[in-house]
Amino acid sequence: MSLESICKQLSAQEDAMPPVELWDPPYCGEMGLTIQADGSWLHQGSVISRERLVKLFSTVIKKEHDDYFLVTPVEKLKINVEDKPFIITHWQYLPDLTPNTIELTTNTGDNLIINDQYPLSFDKQGNLQVRVRRNLFAAIHRNVFYQWAEIADLVETEYGQQLLIHSAGLAFSLGDIK
């Protein structure tokens, strides 16, 4: 299966988020695509430099158990994800919203708001993450984390001292201070 054939299948749905959770196509093997921990996308060892292609493929990622796949209505191809399929690369407070509300942007252009539907959480290894959609998570880029650490409140909680940031009226931990 080639990148070109997947592109043709997806081109009609380019502006909409495909309902991959409803698709259960037959497994067609491995694709040779890797999403590196730094957010780079490689196909057979070469960097995919076309942002539009990466963005298109990012809309059809599906996670089943611990495996990731690119899916279309007619095929399912296994891919390798070194850490998480997305990285939060930018953030901003939304202007004119009270309480303060933080909007996030991923390396593939997804936008979401930190709130109860998209909370900051910690993965099994203790790394900060946020759910982007379905069961797909984004890692937090180091620069974003450092910016949050500068604005965070040091708060004594029942779990000890924690750095907390606030969004949409909720508090989210950046971690314990030991």
N, C-alpha and C positions, 0 to 999 in steps of 0.2 A: 504494500500500500504506500502511495506517495503523498507528499505534502500537497501536490497539485490536486489530486483527486479529492482529498478532504476539503480543500478550499472550495472546489466546485459544489460539493454537497452543502456547504455552509453558507455560500454566498447569498442565498435568498433570505437568510435569517440574520444578516449582518447587524441590523439595527436593533434587534430584539434579543432578550436573554432566552436562549433555547431551553425548553423544558426537559433537560437531560435526565432528571429524576423519573420521568415517565417513559424514557427510552430503555429498552432491554434488547439491544441487537446482539447477534452472535459475536463471540470473541474471535478476532482475526489475527492475533499474535502481537508481537512487540513492534513498536514503531521506530526505535532508535532515537527517541526524543528524551532529553534530560533537562529538567529545570534545576539549575544549580542553586545552592544555598544563598548565593549573592544575587539571585533573581535573573541571571542570564539563562537564555533558552538556547540549547544546542540540538542540532539535528545531525546525527551520525558524526559527532565531534566538531561540527562547524557552527559558529554562532549564527542564530537567526537574527539578522539585523533589521528586518522590516517590522517596525513597531505595529503596523496594521495587522500583519499576519499573527504576531504574538497575541495581540488583543483579541483577534478572532478566535484563535485556539483556546485562549483562556476562558472563553464563554462555554466551552464544551468539555471542561474537565469534570470528571466524576470520580469520587473516591468510594471504594468498596473495601471495607475492612481496612487493611493497611496499604492497599494498592491503589494507584491512580491510573486513569484511563482517559483517552480522548474518545468521545462517543458521538456518533451521528445516528440518525434513525436506522441505518442499515449496517453499521459496523462499530466495533469496539476494539481499540488498540491500546495496549499497555504502554505506559510511559514511566520514566524514572523521575521521582521528585526527591532531591537530596534532603530537604528540610520541609518547607511549606511552599505551596504553589505561588503565593503572593508575598509581597513585602510592602509594608506601609512606608511610603517615601516622603509624604508631605502631610501636614496637618494645619488646621487653622481654627480659630474661634469663629463661629458664624456671627456676623455683625447683627446688631439689634435684637439678639435673642437673650432673654432672661428666663431662667438662669443661663450662665455660660454653657455653650454647647460646642463640642469639638467635632469638626468634620475631618475625616481621613481620606487620603487618596492612595491607592495602591500603585505599584509599578506598571500595572496594566490599565490604569485609568478608572478603576472602580472607585466610586465615592460612597462613603457611609458615615453615619453619625455614631459616636460612642454613646450607647444608651442601654436599656435593659435588653433589647433585641440583639444588639451587637456589642456585648460587653468586652472589656479587657479581661483576660484570664491568663492562667499559667498552664503550659502543657506539662506532660509527664516528666520532662527534664527540668522543669522550673523556669522555662523561657516564657516571656510575655508574648501573647498572641491576641488576635481579635478575629472573630468569625466574619467572613466576607459574605458567604452565601452557602446554603445547605450545610454540608459538613466540611467545608473548605475554609482554612484559616490562613491568615497572613502573619508573618513575623514582623516585628517592629524594627525598623532600621536603626542602627546605633545612633545616628544623628538625631532622629526623632526622640529616642529614649533620653538622650542627654538634654534636649530642649525641655522635655517634660520634667526631668529631674530638677531643672532650674526653677520651674514654676510650681512644683509640687509642695504641698503642706506636709510638714513632719508632724504626725499625729500619734498619740499614745492610744493603742487599741487593746482589746482583750488578748491579742496575739503578740503584743509588744509594739515597738515603734515602727511605723510604716510611713512611706512616702505615698501620699494620695493626690490624685488629680480629680477634677470635678467636670462632669459633662451631663447635660440634660437633667440636672437636679440630683445626680447620683455621684457617689465617690467610688473611685477605682484605684486599687493598690498597684504601685509600681514595684513593690517588694518590701521586705522587712529590712530594718536597719539593725545590724548586730554590733 
